[in-house]
Amino acid sequence: MPSYSQLRLARLAEAAARKNNDPTRHKCFVSYHHDDQDEVAEFINSFGHVFIPRVLGVSDEDDIIDSDDTDYIMDQIRERYLTDSTVTIVLVGKCTWARRYVDWEVFSTLRNDKKNRRSGLMAITLRSAANYAEKKLPARVADNVDNDKLYARWWKYPSSAEFLRGLIETAFQDRTNKADLIINSRPRKIYNSSC
């Protein structure tokens, strides 16, 4: 069963999706570490009119986590959370890099097979991590970030809605324009790391 915080974020996402009926908005899955939920809520409140937020985050309390079969869990993440999104936004806080579910969400984002359609990928540093000395991306995101040379891009917190709209459009276009640059061969994270 989802936690109160997850339900709160899901409600914010639903409200944001109704804010604007602009047909150019992309459906974006937001991946984050649960410790950053307040900042994620702020991001959705500030920019939810720019994109259509999809159900947010997976935690140990989720009913799909009752399994020890990581392939099953990965399929459930894809089917329940990512299936109709076209871009994944990883909101990077101080410990996002350490979370296995973020790794699994990114792994699923980058897959393209009969059941899974690839999504664009981008990372945005949250304000609380902007001056963090050891800025770390989740490893699978880092494998794919290097501005124009690789599949994904890593950005500072957006200064405006229009700027974010452009970043999302770039990630959306890169899912086909740069698909041959995807690196998704890293073994999936089994455990959370110490942060």
N, C-alpha and C positions, 0 to 999 in steps of 0.2 A: 504494500500500500504506500502511495506517495506521501512524503512528509508534508507538514503544513507549509513549509517554505517552498517546496516544489509546487504545491497547489497554488500558492500565492503567485509564483512566477508564471504558471500556466494561465491563470486568470489575467495577469498583466499582458501576456502574449496575445490572448484572445481579444482583449480590449484594444490593444495596439493594432491588431489586424483589422479591426472595424473602424479605426480612426480615419482611414483614407482609402478610397476605392480606386486609386490610381492603378491602372492595368499594367504599368511598367514596373511595379514593385516585384521583387523576387522573394520567394519563400526561402527563408534562411533558418537553418538549425543553429542554435547557440549552444556551444560547448563551454563548460566552465567547471571550476572547482567549487564545491558547495560552500566553502568558507567565504566565497566572494558573492554570495547571493544578493546582498544588499546593493552592491555595485552593479550587478547584473540587472537588478530591478531598476536602478537609476538609468542604465543604458537603454533598457526597453522603454522606460517612460520618456526619455529624451529623444530617442530615434526610432521608436516603433512605427511611426508614420512613414518612414523611409523604406522599410521592408516588412514582410509578413513573417513575424516570429513563429517558429514551430515549437512544439513541446520541448521543454528545456531540461536537460540533464538526467543522469542516471545515478542512483545511489544504492548503497547496500540494502536499503529498506524497500527497494522496488521489488515487486513480485516476480519479475523475470530473473532475479539474482538468486532465486532458490535452487538453481541448478549449478552443478560443478562442470558442466559441459560448456566450455568457452565458445565453441562454434554455435551452439544453440543461443547463448546469450548475445553473441554478435548478430545473429540473424534477427533476434527480437529487437535489438537496438535499431537495426536497419528498418525493419518493418514498422515498428511503433513510432520511431522518432525521426527517421531520416527519409522515409520513402517518398514523400512528395516535396522535399526541399531541393533546391538547386545550388545552394551555397551553404557551406558551414563556416560560421564565425567562431573562432576559438578566442574567448576572452581570457587574456593572460594575466593572472595574479602572481603573487610570490611563490605559490606552491602548485600551480596548475600543472607544471612539468612532472610532478610526482604522482599524479592520479592515473590509475589504470583505466578507468572508464573514459577519460578524455582520450587516451591512446586508442581504445577500442572504437570510440566514436569517429576519430580521424581515420583509423584503418577502414572502417565501413564507408566513410565519405569517399575514399580514394578507390574503392572497388568498382569494377564495371564488369558485370557478368549477367547471366540470365535473370537473376533475382535482384541484382543491385545496379542502380544507375549512378554513375560517378557524379559527384557534386564539385563545384568550385571550392577552394579552401583559402581562407585568410585568417590571420591572427591580429588581434588588437590588444595592446598593452593597456590594462586598467590603470586609472589614475593612481591608485594606491601602490602600484608597482613601478611607476614611471621613474623613480630615482633609486630603485632597488639595485644594490651593487652587483648582485649576481643575477642579472636578467637571463632567465632560462626559458626556453620554449620547450614544450613537450617534444621528445626526441623525434617522433615521426613527423611533426610539423617542421622541426629544424631541418630534417632531411630534404624537405621540399621548399625551403625558403632561401632565396637569393635574388631578390628583385626580378630582373628580366631573364635570368638564366635558368631558373627552375620553376616549378609548377605554382607554388603559393607565394604569398607576400606577407610581410609582417609590418604592421603600421602602429604609429602612436595613436593615442585616443583621438578620435575625430574632433576637429574644431567646429564643424558645421554639418548640418544634415545633407547639404549638397555634396560636400566632400565625401561623406560616408556613402552616399548614393553612387558616386563614381567608383569608389573602392569595390563595392559590391558588384557593380557592372563589370569591372575588370576581372574579378574572380569568376563571375558567370561566364564571360567570354573565354577565359583561360581553360575552363573545363574541357573545351573542344580544341582550342588553338594550341594548347600546351600539353595535351594529354600524354604525349610521348615522353614527357619529362618527369612523370610521376615516379617517385621512389616509395615503394610500399613493401619492401622485402624484409624490413626489420621484424624480428620475432615480436609477437604481441606481449605487452607488459602483463605479467602474471600477478604481481603484487604491487601495492602502492609503495613508493619509496618514502624514506624519511625526509621530511622537508626541513 
